[in-house]
Amino acid sequence: MQITTEQYKGFTIAVTPMKDCGDLWDFEYRITKTGQGGQDNDPAPAITRSQTAGGHATPEIACLAGVQVARIEVDNLLALAQTPAA
């Protein structure tokens, strides 16, 4: 399977399509800070998530959907990092 990789706002997003039941495709994505390995002992470990509901018609569409979801998560991470502690 083809993994889609994209650089976005200082992060690397890697999306892997996965075959689901009923000939539909879901995805798993991994977000790492660009330039870091994303290992558990890194200051910013990788985030891995998957979508296993819904399904998409092709692996390419599943990858596009995964990139969009991962971008939203990156945006949220960056917004939380800028929010002052109460």
MODELLER restraints for C-alpha pairs under 7 A, 6 or more apart:
rsr = mdl.restraints
at = mdl.atoms
rsr.add(forms.Gaussian(group=physical.xy_distance, feature=features.Distance(at['CA:1:A'], at['CA:17:A']), mean=6.99, stdev=0.5))
rsr.add(forms.Gaussian(group=physical.xy_distance, feature=features.Distance(at['CA:2:A'], at['CA:16:A']), mean=6.82, stdev=0.5))
rsr.add(forms.Gaussian(group=physical.xy_distance, feature=features.Distance(at['CA:3:A'], at['CA:14:A']), mean=6.54, stdev=0.5))
rsr.add(forms.Gaussian(group=physical.xy_distance, feature=features.Distance(at['CA:3:A'], at['CA:15:A']), mean=5.59, stdev=0.5))
rsr.add(forms.Gaussian(group=physical.xy_distance, feature=features.Distance(at['CA:3:A'], at['CA:16:A']), mean=4.78, stdev=0.5))
rsr.add(forms.Gaussian(group=physical.xy_distance, feature=features.Distance(at['CA:4:A'], at['CA:14:A']), mean=5.61, stdev=0.5))
rsr.add(forms.Gaussian(group=physical.xy_distance, feature=features.Distance(at['CA:4:A'], at['CA:15:A']), mean=5.09, stdev=0.5))
rsr.add(forms.Gaussian(group=physical.xy_distance, feature=features.Distance(at['CA:4:A'], at['CA:16:A']), mean=6.59, stdev=0.5))
rsr.add(forms.Gaussian(group=physical.xy_distance, feature=features.Distance(at['CA:4:A'], at['CA:63:A']), mean=6.43, stdev=0.5))
rsr.add(forms.Gaussian(group=physical.xy_distance, feature=features.Distance(at['CA:5:A'], at['CA:13:A']), mean=5.54, stdev=0.5))
rsr.add(forms.Gaussian(group=physical.xy_distance, feature=features.Distance(at['CA:5:A'], at['CA:14:A']), mean=4.38, stdev=0.5))
rsr.add(forms.Gaussian(group=physical.xy_distance, feature=features.Distance(at['CA:5:A'], at['CA:15:A']), mean=6.39, stdev=0.5))
rsr.add(forms.Gaussian(group=physical.xy_distance, feature=features.Distance(at['CA:6:A'], at['CA:12:A']), mean=5.81, stdev=0.5))
rsr.add(forms.Gaussian(group=physical.xy_distance, feature=features.Distance(at['CA:6:A'], at['CA:13:A']), mean=5.19, stdev=0.5))
rsr.add(forms.Gaussian(group=physical.xy_distance, feature=features.Distance(at['CA:6:A'], at['CA:14:A']), mean=6.59, stdev=0.5))
rsr.add(forms.Gaussian(group=physical.xy_distance, feature=features.Distance(at['CA:7:A'], at['CA:13:A']), mean=6.26, stdev=0.5))
rsr.add(forms.Gaussian(group=physical.xy_distance, feature=features.Distance(at['CA:10:A'], at['CA:33:A']), mean=6.25, stdev=0.5))
rsr.add(forms.Gaussian(group=physical.xy_distance, feature=features.Distance(at['CA:10:A'], at['CA:34:A']), mean=5.47, stdev=0.5))
rsr.add(forms.Gaussian(group=physical.xy_distance, feature=features.Distance(at['CA:11:A'], at['CA:31:A']), mean=6.57, stdev=0.5))
rsr.add(forms.Gaussian(group=physical.xy_distance, feature=features.Distance(at['CA:11:A'], at['CA:32:A']), mean=5.59, stdev=0.5))
rsr.add(forms.Gaussian(group=physical.xy_distance, feature=features.Distance(at['CA:11:A'], at['CA:33:A']), mean=4.40, stdev=0.5))
rsr.add(forms.Gaussian(group=physical.xy_distance, feature=features.Distance(at['CA:11:A'], at['CA:34:A']), mean=4.63, stdev=0.5))
rsr.add(forms.Gaussian(group=physical.xy_distance, feature=features.Distance(at['CA:12:A'], at['CA:31:A']), mean=5.71, stdev=0.5))
rsr.add(forms.Gaussian(group=physical.xy_distance, feature=features.Distance(at['CA:12:A'], at['CA:32:A']), mean=5.30, stdev=0.5))
rsr.add(forms.Gaussian(group=physical.xy_distance, feature=features.Distance(at['CA:12:A'], at['CA:33:A']), mean=6.15, stdev=0.5))
rsr.add(forms.Gaussian(group=physical.xy_distance, feature=features.Distance(at['CA:12:A'], at['CA:34:A']), mean=5.31, stdev=0.5))
rsr.add(forms.Gaussian(group=physical.xy_distance, feature=features.Distance(at['CA:13:A'], at['CA:29:A']), mean=6.84, stdev=0.5))
rsr.add(forms.Gaussian(group=physical.xy_distance, feature=features.Distance(at['CA:13:A'], at['CA:30:A']), mean=5.77, stdev=0.5))
rsr.add(forms.Gaussian(group=physical.xy_distance, feature=features.Distance(at['CA:13:A'], at['CA:31:A']), mean=4.76, stdev=0.5))
rsr.add(forms.Gaussian(group=physical.xy_distance, feature=features.Distance(at['CA:13:A'], at['CA:32:A']), mean=6.77, stdev=0.5))
rsr.add(forms.Gaussian(group=physical.xy_distance, feature=features.Distance(at['CA:13:A'], at['CA:67:A']), mean=7.00, stdev=0.5))
rsr.add(forms.Gaussian(group=physical.xy_distance, feature=features.Distance(at['CA:13:A'], at['CA:70:A']), mean=6.84, stdev=0.5))
rsr.add(forms.Gaussian(group=physical.xy_distance, feature=features.Distance(at['CA:14:A'], at['CA:29:A']), mean=5.52, stdev=0.5))
rsr.add(forms.Gaussian(group=physical.xy_distance, feature=features.Distance(at['CA:14:A'], at['CA:30:A']), mean=5.22, stdev=0.5))
rsr.add(forms.Gaussian(group=physical.xy_distance, feature=features.Distance(at['CA:14:A'], at['CA:31:A']), mean=6.64, stdev=0.5))
rsr.add(forms.Gaussian(group=physical.xy_distance, feature=features.Distance(at['CA:15:A'], at['CA:27:A']), mean=6.62, stdev=0.5))
rsr.add(forms.Gaussian(group=physical.xy_distance, feature=features.Distance(at['CA:15:A'], at['CA:28:A']), mean=5.71, stdev=0.5))
rsr.add(forms.Gaussian(group=physical.xy_distance, feature=features.Distance(at['CA:15:A'], at['CA:29:A']), mean=4.28, stdev=0.5))
rsr.add(forms.Gaussian(group=physical.xy_distance, feature=features.Distance(at['CA:15:A'], at['CA:30:A']), mean=6.52, stdev=0.5))
rsr.add(forms.Gaussian(group=physical.xy_distance, feature=features.Distance(at['CA:15:A'], at['CA:63:A']), mean=5.80, stdev=0.5))
rsr.add(forms.Gaussian(group=physical.xy_distance, feature=features.Distance(at['CA:15:A'], at['CA:66:A']), mean=6.02, stdev=0.5))
rsr.add(forms.Gaussian(group=physical.xy_distance, feature=features.Distance(at['CA:15:A'], at['CA:67:A']), mean=6.57, stdev=0.5))
rsr.add(forms.Gaussian(group=physical.xy_distance, feature=features.Distance(at['CA:16:A'], at['CA:27:A']), mean=5.56, stdev=0.5))
rsr.add(forms.Gaussian(group=physical.xy_distance, feature=features.Distance(at['CA:16:A'], at['CA:28:A']), mean=5.28, stdev=0.5))
rsr.add(forms.Gaussian(group=physical.xy_distance, feature=features.Distance(at['CA:16:A'], at['CA:29:A']), mean=6.25, stdev=0.5))
rsr.add(forms.Gaussian(group=physical.xy_distance, feature=features.Distance(at['CA:16:A'], at['CA:63:A']), mean=6.59, stdev=0.5))
rsr.add(forms.Gaussian(group=physical.xy_distance, feature=features.Distance(at['CA:17:A'], at['CA:25:A']), mean=6.41, stdev=0.5))
rsr.add(forms.Gaussian(group=physical.xy_distance, feature=features.Distance(at['CA:17:A'], at['CA:26:A']), mean=5.79, stdev=0.5))
rsr.add(forms.Gaussian(group=physical.xy_distance, feature=features.Distance(at['CA:17:A'], at['CA:27:A']), mean=4.36, stdev=0.5))
rsr.add(forms.Gaussian(group=physical.xy_distance, feature=features.Distance(at['CA:17:A'], at['CA:28:A']), mean=6.50, stdev=0.5))
rsr.add(forms.Gaussian(group=physical.xy_distance, feature=features.Distance(at['CA:17:A'], at['CA:59:A']), mean=5.36, stdev=0.5))
rsr.add(forms.Gaussian(group=physical.xy_distance, feature=features.Distance(at['CA:17:A'], at['CA:62:A']), mean=5.93, stdev=0.5))
rsr.add(forms.Gaussian(group=physical.xy_distance, feature=features.Distance(at['CA:17:A'], at['CA:63:A']), mean=5.87, stdev=0.5))
rsr.add(forms.Gaussian(group=physical.xy_distance, feature=features.Distance(at['CA:18:A'], at['CA:25:A']), mean=5.55, stdev=0.5))
rsr.add(forms.Gaussian(group=physical.xy_distance, feature=features.Distance(at['CA:18:A'], at['CA:26:A']), mean=5.14, stdev=0.5))
rsr.add(forms.Gaussian(group=physical.xy_distance, feature=features.Distance(at['CA:18:A'], at['CA:27:A']), mean=5.31, stdev=0.5))
rsr.add(forms.Gaussian(group=physical.xy_distance, feature=features.Distance(at['CA:19:A'], at['CA:25:A']), mean=4.67, stdev=0.5))
rsr.add(forms.Gaussian(group=physical.xy_distance, feature=features.Distance(at['CA:19:A'], at['CA:26:A']), mean=6.32, stdev=0.5))
rsr.add(forms.Gaussian(group=physical.xy_distance, feature=features.Distance(at['CA:20:A'], at['CA:26:A']), mean=6.27, stdev=0.5))
rsr.add(forms.Gaussian(group=physical.xy_distance, feature=features.Distance(at['CA:24:A'], at['CA:55:A']), mean=5.04, stdev=0.5))
rsr.add(forms.Gaussian(group=physical.xy_distance, feature=features.Distance(at['CA:24:A'], at['CA:56:A']), mean=5.33, stdev=0.5))
rsr.add(forms.Gaussian(group=physical.xy_distance, feature=features.Distance(at['CA:24:A'], at['CA:57:A']), mean=5.47, stdev=0.5))
rsr.add(forms.Gaussian(group=physical.xy_distance, feature=features.Distance(at['CA:25:A'], at['CA:55:A']), mean=5.02, stdev=0.5))
rsr.add(forms.Gaussian(group=physical.xy_distance, feature=features.Distance(at['CA:25:A'], at['CA:56:A']), mean=4.81, stdev=0.5))
rsr.add(forms.Gaussian(group=physical.xy_distance, feature=features.Distance(at['CA:25:A'], at['CA:57:A']), mean=6.25, stdev=0.5))
rsr.add(forms.Gaussian(group=physical.xy_distance, feature=features.Distance(at['CA:25:A'], at['CA:58:A']), mean=6.08, stdev=0.5))
rsr.add(forms.Gaussian(group=physical.xy_distance, feature=features.Distance(at['CA:25:A'], at['CA:59:A']), mean=5.74, stdev=0.5))
rsr.add(forms.Gaussian(group=physical.xy_distance, feature=features.Distance(at['CA:25:A'], at['CA:62:A']), mean=5.98, stdev=0.5))
rsr.add(forms.Gaussian(group=physical.xy_distance, feature=features.Distance(at['CA:26:A'], at['CA:51:A']), mean=5.82, stdev=0.5))
rsr.add(forms.Gaussian(group=physical.xy_distance, feature=features.Distance(at['CA:26:A'], at['CA:52:A']), mean=5.65, stdev=0.5))
rsr.add(forms.Gaussian(group=physical.xy_distance, feature=features.Distance(at['CA:26:A'], at['CA:55:A']), mean=5.14, stdev=0.5))
rsr.add(forms.Gaussian(group=physical.xy_distance, feature=features.Distance(at['CA:26:A'], at['CA:56:A']), mean=6.28, stdev=0.5))
rsr.add(forms.Gaussian(group=physical.xy_distance, feature=features.Distance(at['CA:26:A'], at['CA:62:A']), mean=5.63, stdev=0.5))
rsr.add(forms.Gaussian(group=physical.xy_distance, feature=features.Distance(at['CA:27:A'], at['CA:50:A']), mean=5.70, stdev=0.5))
rsr.add(forms.Gaussian(group=physical.xy_distance, feature=features.Distance(at['CA:27:A'], at['CA:51:A']), mean=5.55, stdev=0.5))
rsr.add(forms.Gaussian(group=physical.xy_distance, feature=features.Distance(at['CA:27:A'], at['CA:62:A']), mean=5.83, stdev=0.5))
rsr.add(forms.Gaussian(group=physical.xy_distance, feature=features.Distance(at['CA:27:A'], at['CA:63:A']), mean=6.51, stdev=0.5))
rsr.add(forms.Gaussian(group=physical.xy_distance, feature=features.Distance(at['CA:27:A'], at['CA:66:A']), mean=6.04, stdev=0.5))
rsr.add(forms.Gaussian(group=physical.xy_distance, feature=features.Distance(at['CA:28:A'], at['CA:49:A']), mean=5.70, stdev=0.5))
rsr.add(forms.Gaussian(group=physical.xy_distance, feature=features.Distance(at['CA:28:A'], at['CA:50:A']), mean=3.97, stdev=0.5))
rsr.add(forms.Gaussian(group=physical.xy_distance, feature=features.Distance(at['CA:28:A'], at['CA:51:A']), mean=6.31, stdev=0.5))
rsr.add(forms.Gaussian(group=physical.xy_distance, feature=features.Distance(at['CA:29:A'], at['CA:48:A']), mean=5.69, stdev=0.5))
rsr.add(forms.Gaussian(group=physical.xy_distance, feature=features.Distance(at['CA:29:A'], at['CA:49:A']), mean=5.48, stdev=0.5))
rsr.add(forms.Gaussian(group=physical.xy_distance, feature=features.Distance(at['CA:29:A'], at['CA:50:A']), mean=6.10, stdev=0.5))
rsr.add(forms.Gaussian(group=physical.xy_distance, feature=features.Distance(at['CA:29:A'], at['CA:66:A']), mean=6.35, stdev=0.5))
rsr.add(forms.Gaussian(group=physical.xy_distance, feature=features.Distance(at['CA:29:A'], at['CA:70:A']), mean=6.92, stdev=0.5))
rsr.add(forms.Gaussian(group=physical.xy_distance, feature=features.Distance(at['CA:30:A'], at['CA:46:A']), mean=6.57, stdev=0.5))
rsr.add(forms.Gaussian(group=physical.xy_distance, feature=features.Distance(at['CA:30:A'], at['CA:47:A']), mean=5.52, stdev=0.5))
rsr.add(forms.Gaussian(group=physical.xy_distance, feature=features.Distance(at['CA:30:A'], at['CA:48:A']), mean=4.35, stdev=0.5))
rsr.add(forms.Gaussian(group=physical.xy_distance, feature=features.Distance(at['CA:30:A'], at['CA:49:A']), mean=6.55, stdev=0.5))
rsr.add(forms.Gaussian(group=physical.xy_distance, feature=features.Distance(at['CA:31:A'], at['CA:46:A']), mean=5.53, stdev=0.5))
rsr.add(forms.Gaussian(group=physical.xy_distance, feature=features.Distance(at['CA:31:A'], at['CA:47:A']), mean=5.10, stdev=0.5))
rsr.add(forms.Gaussian(group=physical.xy_distance, feature=features.Distance(at['CA:31:A'], at['CA:48:A']), mean=6.47, stdev=0.5))
rsr.add(forms.Gaussian(group=physical.xy_distance, feature=features.Distance(at['CA:32:A'], at['CA:38:A']), mean=5.37, stdev=0.5))
rsr.add(forms.Gaussian(group=physical.xy_distance, feature=features.Distance(at['CA:32:A'], at['CA:45:A']), mean=6.89, stdev=0.5))
rsr.add(forms.Gaussian(group=physical.xy_distance, feature=features.Distance(at['CA:32:A'], at['CA:46:A']), mean=4.65, stdev=0.5))
rsr.add(forms.Gaussian(group=physical.xy_distance, feature=features.Distance(at['CA:32:A'], at['CA:47:A']), mean=6.64, stdev=0.5))
rsr.add(forms.Gaussian(group=physical.xy_distance, feature=features.Distance(at['CA:33:A'], at['CA:44:A']), mean=6.78, stdev=0.5))
rsr.add(forms.Gaussian(group=physical.xy_distance, feature=features.Distance(at['CA:38:A'], at['CA:44:A']), mean=6.60, stdev=0.5))
rsr.add(forms.Gaussian(group=physical.xy_distance, feature=features.Distance(at['CA:38:A'], at['CA:45:A']), mean=4.50, stdev=0.5))
rsr.add(forms.Gaussian(group=physical.xy_distance, feature=features.Distance(at['CA:38:A'], at['CA:46:A']), mean=4.29, stdev=0.5))
rsr.add(forms.Gaussian(group=physical.xy_distance, feature=features.Distance(at['CA:39:A'], at['CA:45:A']), mean=5.41, stdev=0.5))
rsr.add(forms.Gaussian(group=physical.xy_distance, feature=features.Distance(at['CA:39:A'], at['CA:46:A']), mean=6.53, stdev=0.5))
rsr.add(forms.Gaussian(group=physical.xy_distance, feature=features.Distance(at['CA:56:A'], at['CA:62:A']), mean=5.54, stdev=0.5))
